[in-house]
Amino acid sequence: MKKYVFLLGASYLGSGIAAEPAPTDQADITAGQNKEHVQIAEDAMLLDTMIIKGQSSNIDVPFGSYLDHSKIALSRTAVSDTAKMFSDVPGVSLSGGGGISSRPIIHGMADDRLRVQVDGMNLISACANHMNPALSYVAPSSVLSAQILAGITPVSLGGDSIGGTIRVNSADPEFAEDGEAPLIRGQMSGFYRSNGDAYGGNISASIANENASLTYTGSSVQSRNYKAGGNFTTANRINGNDVVASSLYRSENQSLSLALRNDNHQAIIKVGQQNIPYQGFPNVRMDMVGDDSWFANVSTKSQFDWGNLETRAYHEDARHKMNFLKDKGGETGRTMPMDTHGINQGLLVKANIDLTDQHMLTVGSEYQRYRLNDWWDPIGTNPMRMMQGPGPFWNIFEGKRDRFDVFTEWEGRWNQQWLTQVGIRVGGVEMDAGNVMDYGKVTEEAGAFNSTKRKRTDVNIDWTALARYTFNDMQTYELGIARKTRSPSLYERYAWSRGTKMNMMGMTMVMPMSMFMNNWVGDGNGYVGNVNLQPEVAHTVSATADWHDANMEDWQVKVTPFYTTVDNYIDAELCQPANGVTCASPASGGFNLLQLNNFDAHLFGVDVSGRKLLLQSSQYGSLTGKAIMSYVRGQNNDTGGNLYQQMPFNALVSLEHQLGGWTSTIETQIVDAKNHVQDVRLEPQTAGYALLHLRSSYSWKHMRIDAGIDNLLDKNYALPLGGTYIGETSVAGTAVPGMGRSFNVGLTLTY
């Protein structure tokens, strides 16, 4: 028998994220708990206590990191981009994009190489420029818990990925006690950030009796272009040279959730909608001029004598539009409408079976069905635009990507010292795409693509094996090895055009416009896919040493080295002539035209984190020092070059003071110069920098006030992973700058 105390509205163990073992059972904690110590505010409310027989799945997954609750609470008003909630997690960095569309990178791997789950839904970006990555579909205010798993990811928590898994969950439903009045809860927040004149707010409200709970959440945010810490370009035409053009955005999110429970069974029906009227992208040639999506997500969790059973079914419909906003000439008549429609559906059945008190078997299956159409409407009859008509350009027509996996995983908690876990996942990915047209015409290249056998079926096998040894109350060691597999995306396989031939004054020219419109990495170059790409296969070994005081309250040091080799790594090379079209580099603005191919690669690095309680007294409160350091290096074995978007050495050092309801932090972010860049992608080198941030918050009963200054010294710096700046200009070589000084304030009320 284990006793669990549920905080912050959590009322079910299934996710294993929002549940903390109660401190009344120290032996169980020593045997099973390894995640970060959760600080509980003095006014935290105990909402529910449950006695549950048997084990709970994935409470303390090895190699997993959990966002601290204080970080999540601060993010409700401090950031508008959910990915930025992970910016201070060891091993995690961010690839720049729009204001709410950054992409997380785990140990040098990003985007489609990661499995990102939002309330259990495996989301996919429906855009040739990946303007709508998975985390852009959830507002920070909707996040209650988040888990990050690096390459050693249990097979039950991720497939079709090689870099790791990110799991983001909204609040579990609350229910009233039997026989008591309906439970009414609510929260509202508002915030303002001076840089970019960003402002917004969110609201949530719920009402529940003992068997049903209804919850509504809504949020809205908008911002103008942000400013760098100083002039970074001389090419801006309509903005100042310190303004990062095409960085404005606006977003609205709403969701409604109905939860039902009966004895040991619970069902949740959740529907949601997102509307993004506009979002600029300083490192992409296009901007988002509309993104409307909705989803329905139905899940059940049932507890039995033998264990528990989880099921999930979801449907997501995304309608995405691109064109040019003001900074890129949209208001002067420059236009190139691009439309995308993606439908993502999934099913999951998973059972956690308690074989004995020490051993648990997890079995399950997962199905994902994805459909994509990507087309560009014709543009008038102007002679200069004759090549963009008379019909649409089909970038992806009737794209299909179906995945079906089965998995099994065995976990043994042999005693208070040893935990082992092994698992295997076998899946199939079937992909296909329909016939295409080049603005209503079947050109030589379109005809060649249409005559190609495009259907592909991949059989993918994943396995993981890991062990944790708790030497004593002050030392824990983990070792894991894994094989992970990822099949190419629809764009990687089926983006087909090298350019449109055009006759002018008796000369034949090739306009590579279609290649420049396919760019999901923000480097300004043009891309064409490869039907014959093979799945990536990664082999990873990683270890963690965790030293801490016996109560995990005074000090802690964690060190995690890792090494990964990747067979058939999908990377870029200079485009070669094919199907009657010659693509030559450099092209317009000095950018390259690139094609995708398989290579062998390897990545290695280390994460280090630590904390120390420096002072604690009833009069002066507590003072804690924290530090995080990460290093990663990735190389292409075949070319000898560097992999793209590898974060240089970086560190985060902070002092946190707590006294009563006050929490104040001074934080220094240090990033080394980025000299290891990928030449073929013309990746800019960036100088090293150090930033200083100040933050403070006060919590009192039903109110929380947040205030802070980001980049206090207004440092002018370039983002190492921000890509190439093409906000107002299309010239290779300029990196996207980071944000200058910003004064931030937020207010949160609960009832």
Secondary structure, 3 states (H helix, E strand, C coil): CEEEEEECCCCCCCCCCCEEECCCCHHHHHHHCCCCCCCCCCCCCEEEEEEECCCCCCCCCCCEEECCHHHHHHHHHHCCCHHHHHCCCCCEEEECCCCCCCEEEECCEEHHHEEEEECCEECCCCCCCCCCCHHHHCCHHHCCEEEEECCCCCHHHCCCCCCEEEEEECCCCCCCCCCCCCEEEEEEEEEEECCCCEEEEEEEEEEECCCEEEEEEEEEEEECCCECCCCCCCCCCCCCCCECCCCCEEEEEEEEEEEEEECCEEEEEEEEEEEEEEECCCCCCCEEEEEEEEEEEEEEEEEECCEEEEEEEEEEEEEEEEECCHHHCHHHCCCCCEEEEEEEEEEEEEEEEECCCCEEEEEEEEEEEEEEEEEECCCCCCHHHHHHCCCCEEEEEEEEEEEEEEEEEEEEECCCCEEEEEEEEEEEEEEECCCCCECCECCHHHHHHHCCCCCEEEEEEEEEEEEEEEEECCEEEEEEEEEEEECCCHHHHHCCCCCEEEEECCEEEEECHHHHCCCCCCCCCEEECCCCCCCEEEEEEEEEEEEECCCCCCEEEEEEEEEEEEEEEEEEEECCCECCECCCCCCHHHCCEEEEEEEEEEEEEEEEEEEEEEEEECCCEEEEEEEEEEEEEEEECCCCCECCCCCCCEEEEEEEEEECCEEEEEEEEEECCECCCCCCCCCCCECCEEEEEEEEEEEECCEEEEEEEECCCCCCCECCCCCECCCCCCCCCCECECCCCEEEEEEEEEC
